[in-house]
Amino acid sequence: MPRLLHLDSSADLETSVSRELTRLFVDTWRGLGPGHAVVERDLHRSPLPHLPDAGLHYAPQLRTDSERPDPAAEGLQAELIGELTGADAVVIGAPMYNSSMPSTLKAWIDFVHVVGTTVPVDGSEKPLAGKPVTIVSTRGNNYAPGTPSASGDFVVPPLRQVLGDSLGMSVSVVTVDLTLANRLPPLAPFAAQASESLAAARVAVRDLAATLGS
């Protein structure tokens, strides 16, 4: 039974574009058949604590004698890693907040990126190697390659680094630019471009969900 892990991190519960697109991904996934299950984790509605102990960065065998994380925190970490390793595919809503990702999403990353567990140090195969993850990144301005603001995207590159390079997952990215074109007067002239960006993202999300769930 194919299983999807669905993560949202937008603080906007009503008009979020990233939430719209991850929901479209989920609906497309479920529409592929009754056996296509989804595990939902809303990082804004139910935020994770910031990593409470530096020892949680490491597998137990790599911790120092002074690193003794609380068992409850270890249990939460095991739960989050279990959701990730147990999924056949992952979709993550990652809106841009002040040039970076929401802190709720960063907290999740800190829990699941564990040296010696999800990131082996003994040369063994990464347990998440090749697992497909789709990042849906929405941005108020235009951060597309070649634009003046392109270098200001501190959402997608870090996620590619952590999920792809470090954890070994197969990363796909869907971006939507100019989501504030209908809200901020200086961006109003780009409303048509914003609509085109969103329309293209909807197509990309449907195609990825259908391909990964097939």
Beta strands, then each sheet from edge to edge (+ up, - down):
strand 1: 3-8
strand 2: 37-42
strand 3: 89-93
strand 4: 132-138
strand 5: 170-176
sheet 1: 2+ 1+ 3+ 4+ 5+
end
